[in-house]
Amino acid sequence: MVSTGETIGMGTNGKVRDKVEVKLRWDPSPLGQPPRHLDIVAATYGGDDPYGRPVHVVHYDSRSPDGTISMIRHSRTGLGLGFVEAMVLELDRLAPSFARVVVGVVIHQDGGPRVFGDLTKAGVVVVEKYTELLADDFAQVAGSTAATVAEFTRDSGSGEWEFHAMVRGFDSDPVTFIARMGGARQI
């Protein structure tokens, strides 16, 4: 279910031509509390059904079959300096049959219910080379357990990819979020 306080994040919407990197950070749990585990998730959608079921879902334990979307850094605790998790999307190499890619962040609920507002120093950035396309701290989705952060759509005529900032909160477990994250926008 999409959060009732849905808002779209600030960012630079526009064309992207190369690799895009999504990076995530958060502070570890206080001493004695269960680890806080977040994941970046990407879903690809075909041109025949860009808002239907994802063709591929990429997360910490998988990559796209063609190797165009993969995790290059993963954390189960948030320990480390700066951005502790990163995913690379090689949009320029994606097959022409793909029309859309949606990227999100999900909080594992192993240690009990957690929302973005429970985290400290959480943030996500989307960059293409040296250009920052999006930077967000999840404040606008503080009551959510998962959120989409970015959408990439392919122009059917030119084949060029376009970036859209899409910070949208969800109140669901990781499996349900993955199934719904790329669906048509709910108002």
C-alpha positions in Angstrom: 0.0 0.0 0.0 1.4 3.4 -0.9 1.7 5.8 2.0 -1.0 8.5 2.2 1.7 11.2 2.6 3.2 10.4 -0.8 5.4 13.1 -2.2 7.9 13.3 -5.1 11.5 13.9 -4.2 13.6 16.8 -5.4 16.1 16.0 -8.1 17.2 16.6 -11.7 14.9 15.0 -14.2 16.5 14.6 -17.6 18.4 12.4 -20.0 20.9 9.9 -18.9 23.4 8.2 -21.3 25.7 6.1 -19.3 26.1 4.1 -16.1 24.1 5.4 -13.1 25.0 4.6 -9.5 22.6 4.5 -6.6 24.3 4.8 -3.2 22.7 4.3 0.2 23.8 5.1 3.8 22.5 4.8 7.3 23.8 4.6 10.8 24.2 1.2 12.5 21.9 0.2 15.4 22.7 1.4 18.9 24.6 -1.1 21.0 22.4 -4.0 22.1 19.7 -3.5 19.4 19.2 -5.8 16.3 21.1 -4.7 13.2 19.3 -2.2 10.8 19.4 -3.8 7.4 18.4 -1.8 4.3 18.6 -2.8 0.7 18.6 -1.1 -2.7 16.2 -2.9 -5.1 15.8 -2.4 -8.9 13.1 -3.8 -11.1 13.1 -3.8 -14.9 9.9 -3.6 -17.0 9.3 -4.6 -20.6 8.0 -2.3 -23.3 4.9 -4.5 -23.6 3.9 -3.9 -20.0 5.9 -1.1 -18.4 3.7 -0.9 -15.3 3.0 -4.7 -14.9 5.1 -7.4 -13.3 8.8 -6.8 -13.3 10.9 -8.8 -15.8 13.9 -8.9 -13.4 14.3 -7.8 -9.8 17.9 -7.1 -8.7 18.9 -6.9 -5.0 21.8 -7.9 -2.7 21.4 -11.6 -3.5 20.9 -11.3 -7.3 21.8 -9.4 -10.4 20.3 -9.0 -13.8 20.9 -12.0 -16.1 22.8 -9.8 -18.6 24.9 -8.2 -15.9 23.6 -4.7 -16.7 22.4 -4.1 -13.1 24.4 -5.3 -10.1 25.2 -4.6 -6.5 28.8 -3.5 -6.1 28.7 -2.9 -2.4 26.3 -4.3 0.3 25.9 -3.9 4.0 23.6 -5.7 6.4 24.3 -3.3 9.3 25.2 0.2 8.0 28.7 -0.1 9.4 31.3 1.8 7.4 32.1 5.3 6.3 29.8 7.2 4.0 27.7 5.2 1.6 27.8 1.5 2.5 25.6 0.1 -0.2 25.8 0.8 -4.0 24.1 -0.5 -7.1 25.2 0.2 -10.7 22.7 0.4 -13.6 24.2 0.2 -17.1 21.2 1.7 -18.9 23.1 2.0 -22.1 23.6 -1.8 -22.3 20.0 -2.8 -21.4 18.2 -4.7 -24.2 15.8 -2.6 -26.3 12.9 -4.7 -25.0 13.2 -2.9 -21.6 11.2 0.4 -21.3 11.4 1.2 -17.6 13.6 0.6 -14.5 12.4 1.5 -11.0 14.8 1.7 -8.0 13.7 1.6 -4.4 15.0 1.1 -0.9 13.5 -1.4 1.6 14.0 -1.8 5.3 14.2 -5.4 6.5 11.8 -6.0 9.4 13.8 -8.8 11.1 14.3 -6.9 14.4 10.8 -5.7 14.7 8.9 -2.9 12.8 11.1 -0.1 11.5 10.4 2.9 9.4 12.7 5.5 7.8 12.0 7.9 10.7 13.7 5.3 13.1 17.0 5.6 11.2 19.7 8.2 11.7 21.8 9.7 8.9 19.9 7.7 6.3 20.3 8.9 2.7 20.3 8.0 -0.9 22.0 9.5 -3.9 21.7 8.8 -7.6 24.6 9.9 -9.8 25.7 9.6 -13.4 29.4 10.1 -13.6 29.9 13.3 -11.6 26.4 14.6 -11.9 24.1 14.2 -8.9 20.6 13.4 -10.1 19.0 13.0 -6.7 19.9 13.3 -3.0 17.3 12.5 -0.4 17.2 11.8 3.3 13.9 9.9 3.4 12.3 12.6 5.7 9.3 12.9 3.4 8.6 9.2 3.8 9.6 8.9 7.5 6.6 6.7 8.4 7.2 4.2 5.6 9.0 0.9 5.6 10.1 1.1 1.9 10.3 3.8 -0.8 10.9 4.1 -4.5 13.6 6.7 -5.2 14.1 6.8 -9.0 12.5 5.8 -12.3 14.2 5.5 -15.6 12.1 5.4 -18.8 13.2 4.7 -22.3 11.9 6.9 -25.2 10.4 4.4 -27.7 11.5 6.5 -30.7 15.1 7.6 -29.8 15.9 4.8 -27.3 17.3 7.4 -24.9 16.8 7.0 -21.2 15.3 9.7 -19.0 15.6 10.0 -15.2 12.7 10.9 -12.9 13.1 11.5 -9.2 10.4 9.4 -7.6 10.5 9.3 -3.8 7.3 7.6 -2.8 6.7 5.8 0.5 5.2 2.3 0.9 4.0 0.6 4.1 4.7 -3.1 3.2 7.1 -5.9 3.8 10.0 -6.4 1.3 8.2 -9.0 -0.9 5.1 -7.0 -1.2 7.0 -3.8 -1.9 9.0 -5.5 -4.7 5.7 -6.7 -6.3 4.1 -3.2 -6.1 7.0 -0.7 -6.4 6.7 -0.2 -10.2 2.9 -0.2 -10.5 1.0 2.7 -11.8 1.0 5.7 -9.4 -1.7 5.6 -6.8 -3.2 8.8 -5.6 
